[in-house]
Amino acid sequence: MIYKFRLLSDEVEDFRRDIEIDSDATFIELHNAILQSVNYPDDQMTSFFICNDRWIKEIEITREDMGSMSEEDNYIMADTVIGDLVEEEKQKLLYVFDPLGDRVFYMELSKIEFGKDIDAPVCVKSTGEAPAQVLNFEELINKTPAATAGTEDYNEDFYGSDGYNEDDLDPDGYDIGSLSEISSIDDIY
């Protein structure tokens, strides 16, 4: 079977990629096809998530084995066949391409072609420029209006004094009784 996945971005309105891949291919092959279609280097700890109809993450397929101690199954891209986890048209997935920024491509299995095979994945439709793979956080911070507005009003005393004045403390205002009298968190509140 041939699966046709559609990729969209919430960052770039006209971005779209349609990728055809065999259902017997692994997620690492789909990962490589996505990177090639958007011209990203393969230097991030990307992952896929199988989602429900409301885009809630259910199953994660990671690039590398993270050594999880949970009882849940661990799925690794190179070892997981796409057709084992994705079986229906309209199945939703997320592809996390920037894990630090938690940025994703929204994916949907838009079409299944039965009785056909494909040797290698191929991008059959490409429109719009892909968003930058990783965000430059320093550049973003410097561009925000709050980062530059009113900086002349701030100085080293803005957050208060580093000195401690013992006369400012009212020891009677903090009396909660003896700790031995507290048996649960409810006794405090």
C-alpha positions in Angstrom: 0.0 0.0 0.0 1.1 3.6 -0.6 0.4 6.1 2.1 0.1 9.8 1.2 0.8 12.1 4.1 0.0 15.8 4.1 2.2 18.1 6.3 1.1 21.6 7.4 2.6 24.2 9.6 0.9 26.6 11.9 3.8 29.1 11.4 3.7 29.4 7.6 0.3 29.8 6.1 1.0 28.5 2.6 3.4 25.7 3.7 2.4 22.2 2.5 4.2 19.0 1.7 2.6 15.8 0.4 4.8 12.8 0.8 4.0 9.3 -0.6 5.6 6.4 1.1 5.1 2.6 1.3 3.1 1.4 4.3 5.9 -1.1 5.0 8.5 1.6 5.3 9.8 2.7 8.7 9.4 6.0 10.4 13.1 6.8 9.9 12.4 6.7 6.1 9.5 9.1 6.6 11.7 11.3 8.8 14.3 11.4 6.1 11.8 12.2 3.4 10.4 15.1 5.5 13.9 16.5 6.2 14.7 16.3 2.5 11.4 18.0 1.5 12.1 21.0 3.8 15.9 21.1 3.4 16.6 20.6 7.1 19.9 19.0 8.4 19.5 15.8 10.3 20.8 17.3 13.6 17.8 17.4 16.0 16.2 14.8 18.3 13.0 14.7 16.3 10.0 12.4 17.1 6.6 11.5 15.8 3.4 11.3 17.8 0.4 9.4 16.8 -2.6 11.6 17.8 -6.3 11.2 18.3 -8.8 13.3 16.3 -8.2 16.3 18.6 -4.4 16.3 18.1 -3.8 14.9 21.6 -0.5 12.9 21.6 -1.0 9.2 22.3 2.0 7.2 21.0 5.6 8.6 20.6 8.1 7.3 18.1 11.5 8.6 18.9 14.7 8.9 16.9 16.8 7.2 19.5 16.2 4.8 22.3 15.9 7.1 25.3 16.1 4.2 27.8 12.7 4.9 29.3 11.9 2.9 32.5 8.1 3.1 31.9 6.0 0.1 31.2 4.7 1.7 28.0 6.1 0.4 24.7 9.1 2.3 23.3 8.9 2.9 19.6 12.1 3.7 17.7 11.9 5.2 14.2 14.3 2.8 12.6 12.6 -0.3 14.1 8.9 0.8 13.7 7.0 0.1 10.5 4.5 2.9 9.6 1.7 0.5 8.8 2.0 -1.1 12.2 0.8 2.1 13.9 -1.0 4.0 11.2 -3.8 2.1 9.5 -6.7 4.5 8.6 -7.1 7.5 6.4 -7.4 10.8 8.3 -5.1 9.5 11.1 -3.4 12.5 12.7 0.3 12.7 13.6 2.7 15.3 14.8 6.3 15.5 13.7 8.4 17.4 16.2 11.2 19.0 14.2 12.4 21.5 16.9 12.2 19.7 20.3 13.5 22.7 22.3 11.0 25.1 20.8 8.3 22.3 20.8 7.6 23.2 17.1 5.8 20.7 14.9 4.4 19.8 11.5 0.8 18.7 11.6 0.4 15.5 9.5 -2.5 13.5 8.3 -2.8 10.3 6.3 -4.7 11.8 3.5 -4.9 8.8 1.2 -4.2 5.1 1.0 -3.7 3.5 -2.3 -4.3 -0.3 -2.1 -2.5 -2.8 -4.3 0.4 -0.5 -5.1 4.0 -0.3 -3.8 6.7 2.4 -3.9 10.4 1.8 -3.6 11.4 5.0 -1.9 9.4 7.9 -0.4 8.8 10.9 -2.6 7.5 14.4 -2.0 4.8 14.8 -4.6 3.7 18.3 -3.7 5.7 21.2 -2.2 4.3 24.7 -1.7 5.5 27.5 0.5 8.8 27.9 2.4 9.3 25.7 5.5 9.7 27.5 8.8 13.2 27.9 10.2 14.2 24.5 11.8 15.3 26.0 15.1 14.5 29.4 16.6 17.2 31.8 17.6 15.9 32.7 21.1 18.3 35.6 21.6 17.1 37.2 18.4 13.5 36.7 19.3 14.0 38.2 22.8 15.7 41.3 21.3 12.9 41.8 18.8 10.1 41.9 21.4 8.8 45.3 22.3 9.2 44.6 26.0 12.9 43.9 25.6 13.6 47.4 24.2 10.8 49.6 25.6 11.6 51.7 28.7 15.0 50.2 29.4 16.2 53.5 30.7 13.8 53.1 33.6 15.5 50.0 34.9 18.7 50.0 36.9 20.4 47.8 39.5 17.9 49.0 42.2 14.8 48.0 40.2 14.3 44.7 42.0 15.0 46.1 45.4 17.9 46.2 47.8 20.2 43.3 48.4 20.4 44.4 52.0 18.5 42.7 54.8 17.0 44.8 57.7 16.1 42.7 60.7 13.7 45.4 61.9 11.5 44.7 58.8 10.7 41.2 60.0 7.6 40.7 62.2 8.3 37.3 64.0 4.8 37.3 65.5 3.2 37.3 62.0 4.6 33.9 61.1 3.5 31.8 64.1 2.0 28.5 62.8 2.5 26.6 66.0 4.7 23.7 66.7 5.6 21.4 63.9 4.7 18.4 66.1 1.1 19.6 66.2 0.8 19.3 62.4 -0.4 15.9 61.2 -1.4 16.7 57.6 -1.3 19.5 55.1 -4.9 20.3 56.0 -3.8 21.4 59.5 -1.8 24.2 58.0 -4.6 25.6 55.8 
